[in-house]
Amino acid sequence: MYTGNDSYEDRCSIKSTGEILFEIYCQRNGYNYTRLGFDENADPIRNFSNINPLLRNLPDYILDTKKELFVVQVKGSDNFKKKEFDLLPLFLEWYSTSKAPLVYAFCKKGHPIKLLFPEKVMELYKNSVDQKWSDGVVHRSLKLFEGENDGHFTGNN
């Protein structure tokens, strides 16, 4: 299983740890989920980076808790890319509604899943500092797994 620090090629070589953990979470809680977006493991797209960012960043799942409906973007770590942060206002406009809000599921092995609304992600991002991976991608650690942050929910509301 990979981490958010692995290369794109390494991440494509095996199924996403975050997605595996999210699906297990849904199954354990009796939630229905439907896969959306691209599956780079089952069907990689050549020159994927050339596709419009709104398409590249399609949410991963629709989650139905039987009480609420969510549009879910799964992350396998608490690292958040600057280029995705810059697109968050568009994601909210395109992917989120009052009856099916966008939510980020931060799923790291050995830790409880953290479900955060984009507004909380933006707040945590603004309170973090830039870092750079070896490929030059700028990101910030939201530090979700170093201690509890308020503003997240568990999906059990």
FENLIN-V794641 format. One record per residue. N is the residue number from 1. RES is the residue in three letters. PHI is phi in whole degrees, -180 to 180 (none if undefined). Layout:
N_RES_PHI ; N_RES_PHI
This chain:
1_MET_none ; 2_TYR_-100 ; 3_THR_-121 ; 4_GLY_-65 ; 5_ASN_-93 ; 6_ASP_-77 ; 7_SER_-69 ; 8_TYR_-59 ; 9_GLU_-63 ; 10_ASP_-66 ; 11_ARG_-65 ; 12_CYS_-77 ; 13_SER_-77 ; 14_ILE_-141 ; 15_LYS_-64 ; 16_SER_-63 ; 17_THR_-58 ; 18_GLY_-60 ; 19_GLU_-67 ; 20_ILE_-60 ; 21_LEU_-64 ; 22_PHE_-64 ; 23_GLU_-65 ; 24_ILE_-62 ; 25_TYR_-57 ; 26_CYS_-63 ; 27_GLN_-62 ; 28_ARG_-64 ; 29_ASN_-96 ; 30_GLY_72 ; 31_TYR_-90 ; 32_ASN_-91 ; 33_TYR_-140 ; 34_THR_-127 ; 35_ARG_-74 ; 36_LEU_-122 ; 37_GLY_66 ; 38_PHE_-93 ; 39_ASP_-114 ; 40_GLU_-64 ; 41_ASN_-82 ; 42_ALA_-80 ; 43_ASP_-150 ; 44_PRO_-64 ; 45_ILE_-107 ; 46_ARG_-66 ; 47_ASN_57 ; 48_PHE_-52 ; 49_SER_-67 ; 50_ASN_-82 ; 51_ILE_-77 ; 52_ASN_-50 ; 53_PRO_-58 ; 54_LEU_-67 ; 55_LEU_-76 ; 56_ARG_-61 ; 57_ASN_-105 ; 58_LEU_-56 ; 59_PRO_-58 ; 60_ASP_-87 ; 61_TYR_-147 ; 62_ILE_-107 ; 63_LEU_-113 ; 64_ASP_-117 ; 65_THR_-86 ; 66_LYS_79 ; 67_LYS_-111 ; 68_GLU_-141 ; 69_LEU_-118 ; 70_PHE_-135 ; 71_VAL_-102 ; 72_VAL_-117 ; 73_GLN_-110 ; 74_VAL_-92 ; 75_LYS_-124 ; 76_GLY_-89 ; 77_SER_-156 ; 78_ASP_-99 ; 79_ASN_-84 ; 80_PHE_-131 ; 81_LYS_-71 ; 82_LYS_-61 ; 83_LYS_-64 ; 84_GLU_-75 ; 85_PHE_-58 ; 86_ASP_-63 ; 87_LEU_-92 ; 88_LEU_-53 ; 89_PRO_-59 ; 90_LEU_-68 ; 91_PHE_-60 ; 92_LEU_-61 ; 93_GLU_-68 ; 94_TRP_-85 ; 95_TYR_-110 ; 96_SER_-115 ; 97_THR_-134 ; 98_SER_-67 ; 99_LYS_-96 ; 100_ALA_-149 ; 101_PRO_-71 ; 102_LEU_-73 ; 103_VAL_-142 ; 104_TYR_-102 ; 105_ALA_-107 ; 106_PHE_-95 ; 107_CYS_-123 ; 108_LYS_-126 ; 109_LYS_-55 ; 110_GLY_87 ; 111_HIS_-132 ; 112_PRO_-64 ; 113_ILE_-67 ; 114_LYS_-110 ; 115_LEU_-106 ; 116_LEU_-126 ; 117_PHE_-74 ; 118_PRO_-55 ; 119_GLU_-61 ; 120_LYS_-71 ; 121_VAL_-59 ; 122_MET_-62 ; 123_GLU_-63 ; 124_LEU_-64 ; 125_TYR_-62 ; 126_LYS_-64 ; 127_ASN_-95 ; 128_SER_-115 ; 129_VAL_-119 ; 130_ASP_-63 ; 131_GLN_-133 ; 132_LYS_-137 ; 133_TRP_-77 ; 134_SER_-61 ; 135_ASP_-88 ; 136_GLY_90 ; 137_VAL_-72 ; 138_VAL_-86 ; 139_HIS_-148 ; 140_ARG_-134 ; 141_SER_-85 ; 142_LEU_-83 ; 143_LYS_56 ; 144_LEU_-74 ; 145_PHE_-104 ; 146_GLU_-93 ; 147_GLY_168 ; 148_GLU_-78 ; 149_ASN_-115 ; 150_ASP_-76 ; 151_GLY_94 ; 152_HIS_-106 ; 153_PHE_-130 ; 154_THR_-103 ; 155_GLY_85 ; 156_ASN_-102 ; 157_ASN_-64
